[in-house]
Amino acid sequence: MNLANKLTMLRILMIPVFIAVLVYSKDRDIVYRYIALGIFVMASATDALDGYVARKYNMITDFGKLMDPLADKILVSSALIILIELGNISSWVVSIVIAREFIISGIRLIATEKNIIIAASPLGKLKTVSQMLSVILMLLSIKAISLITDLSIWLMCILSVISLLDYIIKNKKVLSLGGM
């Protein structure tokens, strides 16, 4: 297990702690919400760091290719689902974001069966950054920046749809009816 994979595993281990603290923060002192924010920021930072380390030191592995994006999806999806319960985001937005993740995972699975590797696209990476930024802004829950938070949520939703369309268009060969 190399350093990049250890960082991915650390992120995965942080997810249940983040979930527990965020759920516990409901109807309690704002301090717990900020603790959850700190955990989320640290977990998000490991995403950037593990990718950097893997590329710089040639530590790219099959484990990392599978678990890194999966860890991101679980972290962000968990946060968004709990933020519905906390009243910070509408369920329809979260449904779009999570549906996109399932569709892309399905496309990747089909591609794998055809021995095709689909690399993360720049739009997909931008979408992930927008998701993490939106979650951070919602966790901050500062009235003075509510417009910025709302705009980031819209951007997250729009980038989810655009990056999905980008994946479908770029990988239409994978999805061809002749291969299904």
C-alpha positions as CSV (number, residue, x, y, z in Angstrom):
1,M,0.0,0.0,0.0
2,N,1.7,3.2,-1.2
3,L,1.3,6.7,0.2
4,A,-1.3,7.7,-2.4
5,N,-3.5,4.7,-1.5
6,K,-3.0,5.3,2.2
7,L,-4.3,8.9,1.7
8,T,-7.3,7.5,-0.1
9,M,-7.9,5.0,2.8
10,L,-7.6,7.8,5.3
11,R,-10.3,9.7,3.4
12,I,-12.5,6.6,3.5
13,L,-12.0,6.2,7.2
14,M,-12.8,9.9,7.8
15,I,-16.2,9.5,6.1
16,P,-18.1,7.8,9.0
17,V,-16.5,10.2,11.5
18,F,-17.7,13.1,9.4
19,I,-21.2,11.6,9.1
20,A,-21.5,11.0,12.8
21,V,-20.3,14.5,13.8
22,L,-22.6,16.2,11.2
23,V,-25.6,14.2,12.2
24,Y,-24.9,14.8,15.8
25,S,-24.6,18.6,15.1
26,K,-28.4,18.7,14.3
27,D,-30.1,20.9,16.9
28,R,-26.9,21.3,18.8
29,D,-24.2,23.9,19.3
30,I,-22.7,25.2,16.0
31,V,-19.3,23.9,17.2
32,Y,-20.2,20.4,16.1
33,R,-21.0,21.6,12.6
34,Y,-17.7,23.4,12.4
35,I,-15.9,20.2,13.6
36,A,-17.7,18.3,10.7
37,L,-16.6,21.1,8.4
38,G,-13.0,20.6,9.5
39,I,-13.2,16.9,8.9
40,F,-14.8,17.4,5.5
41,V,-12.1,19.9,4.5
42,M,-9.3,17.5,5.6
43,A,-11.0,14.6,3.7
44,S,-11.3,16.8,0.6
45,A,-7.7,17.9,0.9
46,T,-6.6,14.2,0.9
47,D,-8.3,13.9,-2.5
48,A,-6.1,16.6,-4.1
49,L,-3.0,15.3,-2.2
50,D,-3.4,11.6,-3.1
51,G,-3.8,12.5,-6.8
52,Y,-0.7,14.7,-6.7
53,V,1.4,12.1,-4.9
54,A,0.2,9.3,-7.3
55,R,1.1,11.3,-10.4
56,K,4.3,12.8,-9.2
57,Y,5.8,9.6,-7.8
58,N,4.2,7.3,-10.3
59,M,2.1,5.5,-7.6
60,I,-1.0,5.0,-9.8
61,T,-2.5,1.7,-9.0
62,D,-5.7,-0.2,-9.9
63,F,-6.8,0.2,-6.2
64,G,-6.4,4.0,-6.5
65,K,-8.2,4.2,-9.8
66,L,-11.2,2.4,-8.2
67,M,-11.2,3.7,-4.7
68,D,-10.2,7.4,-5.1
69,P,-13.3,8.3,-7.1
70,L,-15.4,6.0,-5.0
71,A,-14.2,7.8,-1.8
72,D,-15.1,11.1,-3.4
73,K,-18.6,10.0,-4.3
74,I,-19.3,8.6,-0.9
75,L,-17.9,11.6,0.9
76,V,-19.9,14.2,-1.2
77,S,-23.0,12.1,-1.4
78,S,-23.1,11.5,2.3
79,A,-22.7,15.2,3.0
80,L,-25.4,16.2,0.5
81,I,-27.9,13.7,1.9
82,I,-27.4,14.8,5.5
83,L,-27.6,18.5,4.4
84,I,-31.0,17.7,3.0
85,E,-32.1,16.6,6.5
86,L,-30.5,19.8,7.9
87,G,-32.4,21.9,5.5
88,N,-29.5,23.3,3.5
89,I,-30.2,21.8,0.1
90,S,-33.2,20.6,-1.9
91,S,-33.5,16.9,-2.5
92,W,-34.0,17.4,-6.3
93,V,-30.5,18.9,-6.6
94,V,-29.0,16.0,-4.6
95,S,-30.9,13.6,-6.8
96,I,-29.4,15.0,-9.9
97,V,-25.9,14.9,-8.5
98,I,-26.2,11.3,-7.2
99,A,-27.9,10.1,-10.4
100,R,-25.0,11.5,-12.4
101,E,-22.6,9.6,-10.2
102,F,-24.5,6.3,-10.8
103,I,-24.7,6.9,-14.5
104,I,-20.9,7.6,-14.8
105,S,-20.1,4.6,-12.7
106,G,-22.3,2.5,-15.0
107,I,-20.5,3.8,-18.1
108,R,-17.2,3.0,-16.5
109,L,-18.3,-0.5,-15.7
110,I,-19.4,-1.1,-19.3
111,A,-16.1,0.3,-20.5
112,T,-14.1,-1.9,-18.1
113,E,-15.9,-5.0,-19.5
114,K,-14.8,-3.8,-23.0
115,N,-11.2,-3.3,-21.7
116,I,-11.5,0.5,-22.1
117,I,-10.3,2.8,-19.4
118,I,-12.1,6.1,-19.0
119,A,-9.9,8.7,-17.4
120,A,-11.4,11.5,-15.3
121,S,-12.2,14.5,-17.4
122,P,-11.3,18.1,-16.6
123,L,-15.1,18.8,-16.4
124,G,-15.5,15.8,-14.0
125,K,-12.7,17.2,-11.8
126,L,-14.2,20.7,-11.9
127,K,-17.6,19.2,-10.9
128,T,-16.0,17.5,-7.9
129,V,-14.4,20.8,-6.8
130,S,-17.7,22.5,-7.2
131,Q,-19.4,19.8,-5.1
132,M,-16.8,20.1,-2.3
133,L,-17.0,23.9,-2.4
134,S,-20.8,23.8,-2.2
135,V,-20.7,21.4,0.8
136,I,-18.1,23.6,2.6
137,L,-20.2,26.7,2.0
138,M,-23.4,24.9,3.3
139,L,-21.5,23.7,6.3
140,L,-20.4,27.2,7.1
141,S,-24.0,28.2,7.1
142,I,-23.3,32.0,7.1
143,K,-26.2,34.2,6.2
144,A,-24.0,36.9,4.7
145,I,-22.8,34.5,2.0
146,S,-26.1,32.7,1.3
147,L,-26.2,34.1,-2.2
148,I,-22.7,32.7,-2.9
149,T,-23.8,29.4,-1.4
150,D,-26.9,29.3,-3.6
151,L,-24.9,30.1,-6.7
152,S,-22.4,27.4,-5.8
153,I,-25.2,24.9,-5.5
154,W,-26.5,25.9,-8.9
155,L,-23.0,25.6,-10.4
156,M,-22.6,22.2,-8.8
157,C,-25.9,21.1,-10.4
158,I,-25.1,22.5,-13.8
159,L,-21.6,21.0,-13.8
160,S,-23.1,17.7,-12.9
161,V,-25.3,17.7,-15.9
162,I,-22.7,19.1,-18.3
163,S,-20.0,16.7,-17.2
164,L,-22.5,13.8,-17.6
165,L,-23.3,14.9,-21.1
166,D,-19.5,15.3,-21.8
167,Y,-18.9,11.7,-20.6
168,I,-21.7,10.3,-22.7
169,I,-20.6,12.2,-25.8
170,K,-16.9,11.3,-25.4
171,N,-17.8,7.6,-24.7
172,K,-20.6,7.0,-27.1
173,K,-18.6,4.1,-28.6
174,V,-18.7,2.4,-25.2
175,L,-22.5,2.8,-25.0
176,S,-23.2,1.7,-28.6
177,L,-26.1,-0.6,-28.9
178,G,-24.1,-3.1,-30.9
179,G,-21.8,-3.7,-27.9
180,M,-24.6,-4.1,-25.3
